[in-house]
Amino acid sequence: MSLKYTEQNGNLLLAFNGGLTIFQAAERKPELLHILSQASRALSLDLSGVDEIDTAGIQLLLLLKREAERSGLQLEVAACSPAVLAAFDLLQLHSMFHAASADQAEEGA
């Protein structure tokens, strides 16, 4: 998984590419928590480049959400790949991350 982030006026945009599985989640967790600590207003996740996600990847996203809320930051998912949408639908998490369901994404396409 590659990770790019940009910051503008305290707002962070994290763009994920590649897999977000148990292997990448364990490897990237410290880096993501460090990046999160640099935000002062909001955190946006661009998950459109995630081609594979498992429950460890979902747990990492839930951790980011929890830590963002603890820090008083808003967290939003700006974009999702089909793999992420399918996982959110399966686990009924799309509303937690304010992401469209797979059905809604297909309707918009």
C-alpha positions in Angstrom: 0.0 0.0 0.0 1.3 3.4 -0.9 0.1 6.4 1.1 0.2 10.1 0.1 -0.9 12.9 2.2 -1.3 16.6 1.7 -2.1 19.3 4.3 -3.8 22.6 3.7 -4.9 24.9 6.5 -5.1 22.1 9.1 -7.0 19.8 6.8 -5.3 16.5 5.8 -6.1 14.4 2.8 -4.8 10.9 2.9 -4.8 9.0 -0.4 -4.4 5.2 -0.1 -3.3 3.0 -3.1 -3.0 -0.8 -3.2 -4.0 -3.3 -0.6 -5.3 -2.5 2.9 -5.0 -5.9 4.4 -3.5 -7.3 7.6 0.0 -7.0 6.2 -0.2 -3.4 5.3 -2.4 -2.4 8.3 0.2 -3.6 10.8 3.0 -1.9 8.8 1.2 1.4 8.3 -0.5 1.9 11.7 2.3 3.9 13.4 2.7 6.1 10.3 -1.0 6.8 10.0 -1.3 7.7 13.7 1.6 10.1 13.4 0.1 11.7 10.3 -3.2 12.1 12.1 -1.5 13.9 14.9 -0.5 16.6 12.4 -4.1 17.5 11.5 -5.7 20.3 13.3 -9.2 20.6 11.7 -10.3 17.7 9.5 -9.1 14.4 8.0 -10.3 13.2 4.6 -9.6 9.7 3.3 -9.4 9.0 -0.4 -9.9 5.2 -0.6 -10.5 5.1 -4.3 -7.1 3.4 -4.9 -7.6 0.6 -2.5 -7.9 -2.6 -4.5 -8.1 -5.1 -1.6 -9.3 -4.6 2.0 -9.9 -7.1 4.8 -11.1 -6.8 8.4 -7.6 -5.6 9.6 -7.9 -2.8 7.1 -11.4 -2.0 8.3 -10.1 -2.0 11.9 -7.4 0.5 10.9 -10.0 2.8 9.4 -12.1 2.5 12.6 -9.0 3.3 14.7 -8.4 6.4 12.6 -12.0 7.5 13.0 -11.8 6.9 16.8 -8.6 8.8 17.2 -9.7 11.7 15.0 -12.9 12.1 17.1 -10.8 12.0 20.3 -8.7 14.8 18.9 -11.8 16.8 18.0 -11.2 16.3 14.2 -13.8 15.7 11.6 -13.2 12.5 9.5 -14.8 11.9 6.2 -14.3 9.4 3.4 -13.9 11.5 0.2 -13.8 8.6 -2.2 -14.1 4.8 -2.1 -13.1 2.0 -4.4 -15.5 -0.9 -5.2 -13.6 -3.1 -2.8 -14.1 -0.6 0.1 -17.7 -0.1 -0.8 -18.4 -3.8 -0.7 -16.7 -4.1 2.7 -18.6 -1.2 4.1 -21.8 -2.7 2.8 -21.1 -6.1 4.2 -20.3 -4.7 7.6 -22.9 -1.9 7.4 -20.3 0.8 7.9 -21.0 3.1 5.1 -23.1 5.4 7.3 -20.4 5.5 10.0 -17.9 6.8 7.4 -20.5 8.9 5.5 -19.8 6.9 2.4 -22.3 5.9 -0.3 -23.4 2.3 -0.4 -22.4 0.2 -3.4 -26.0 0.5 -4.7 -25.9 4.3 -4.4 -22.5 4.4 -6.1 -23.8 2.4 -9.1 -26.9 4.7 -9.4 -24.6 7.7 -9.5 -22.4 6.2 -12.2 
